[in-house]
Amino acid sequence: MARINLDHIRHAYGPSPKSPSDYSLKEVHHEWNDGGAYALLGPSGCGKTTLLNIISGLLQPSEGKILFDGRDVTYLSTQDRNIAQVFQFPVIYDTMTVYDNLAFPLRNRHVPEGEVDRRVNEILEMIGLADRAKKKAQGLTADQKQKISLGRGLVRSDVSAILFDEPLTVIDPHMKWVLRSQLKRLHKQFGFTMVYVTHDQTEALTFADKVVVMYDGEIVQIGTPAELFEKPKHTFVGYFIGSPGMNVLPAKIDGSSVDLDGQKVALSFAPKIAAGAKTELGIRPEFVRLGREGMPVTISKVEDIGRQKIVRASFASRPIAIVVHEDGEIPTDPRVTFDPSAINIYANSWRVTDSLPIGGAA
Amino acid sequence: MEKTWNNKAWFMVLPVLVLVAFSAVIPLMTVVNYSVQDTFGNNEFFWAGTDWFTDVLHSDRFWDALTRNLIFSAIILAIEIPLGILIALNMPKKGLGVPVCLVLMSLPLLIPWNVVGTIWQVFGRVDIGLLGYTLAALGINYNYVNNVFDAWVTLIVMDIWHWTSLVVLLCYAGLVSIPDAYYQAAKIDGASRWSVFRYIQLPKMKRVLLIAFLLRFMDSFMIYTEPFVVTGGGPGNATTFLSIDLVKTAIGQFDLGPAAALSIIYFLIILLLSWIFYTVMTTSDAQK
């Protein structure tokens, strides 16, 4: 278990990178707390796996340092870093039994056989393969194999951190839920530092205390699920998190009022924006009220998804999504109002905090 | 759709049947014909029954040649398979080295067998051959023409030079098909280099290794051209393998009856061993 510091890490796969676009991983400078459960969330190709492999030591970063509990481990091998990692697709040792597969990482480290037996049986129980312990691993189904991979990641009790690279992709939905809760329980019980890569927001939000959202090779926001929901730092976080994602509308800012293509909305603060920045207003569909008062919208479609309805409409000639309660009424002359506390203002896609301009950052 | 029930489909396989009849069945039956009869020319045949078979199976000449064949194949396999694996493991996995290595490895396989024999025949000569001359200059008494041990070493080294590449290429194909995640997981699990080989690479190479083993066994068991060119079966009969013995009997001595019987026995041995290998391969697959 360790605190992990990423000190100005950058990575490029090609040799001699010059422009920022040559980097698959743009600068990451961040501390991961000892015993924290983090989820790395982002679309495919955003650099999640690169970052994970840099932490585990499978990849050497082009620039920067990695510290475990203050100790520089940048040039240490995976083994010396004492990291466990679970991969996206099952990796099992075909010729070994299920039991030996799980015992392998322990035996390689010369753990006494009594301790090996105790740990392996505990893990076998957890992943529900106790009755197959003595069977050859190669006859198993894909999700059983992945459970073994998962088990091998969890079997060592003294690891600095456990890294998961989309480990539940091949597992069926029900089992996903079960395994995820077990991981969560394990985390509470033993306090491992866990980093979990995923592109599934539900998975990230249920697993982690802190969610790290990555986009195009950089970390755009680190926060609790609530922070990501209420105050997305970047418009990408806004529409990546939440279903449906945040409504982002082009806006003209004038003091503490916003002009949305002719519709005026008052703000509770006066954002300071750098001159020439592209300004937008972001509002989550949950905080758009549909009623008889406010600004006119044209409804194009209503999706009933059970506990609530999603109204697709056109507002100020822009598409907008509105969440309406299951038995909320949809008026014939629909109008909307925005909850003022839920409005976020963006300059060049980055959120403007109260009156401090941060437009143009990146 | 209605199914049509008649036997017209048999006409479809007729061309293949004719081809196989001319290329395999008819020659084979001719051999069978010779093996049970005696002839002194003029197309006169006398029934001999199983006499030729009894003769062959009771002759030391047959058993000696068979023993030589088995020893030769055993030595070849014991060296070429591990050596092939070792080279394949050390070949580059990416970059410019890959095509260079692959071309170098394929070169010996592209050379006709009799040319390989000639190359080594000259290479090993004490008077003009680079190898033979160098060894003689170093004071080593090497002569494949009259020393049995030297003749065997020359044939074995030649076969290794010629055919290890095949094992290498097959193993390499098996190795490159292993996803990176396996090696990464092994690093995470703290596996030693030996464990990586034993638990990841060897199991993934198992199928291609079985094929390599089968091919090298069959080829080495049927070896003819190279020893014929290099040693001509000598010194004495020291390198007379079954195939060389067969040709000597049939073309050298014109003993068509015994030669035909020997062919059939030879054929049955290869058939039997192939069947054993096939059975071993399929049962080991069935365990999966």
Interface residues (C-beta under 8 A of the other chain):
Chain A: N53 S56 L58 S77 T78 Q79 I83 A84 Q85 F87 Q88 F89 V91 Y93 D94 T95 M96 F104 P105 N108 R109 K136 Q138 G139 S149 R152 G153
Chain B: P179 A181 Y182 Q184 A185 K187 I188 D189 G190 A191 S192 S195 Y199 I200 P203 Q287 K288
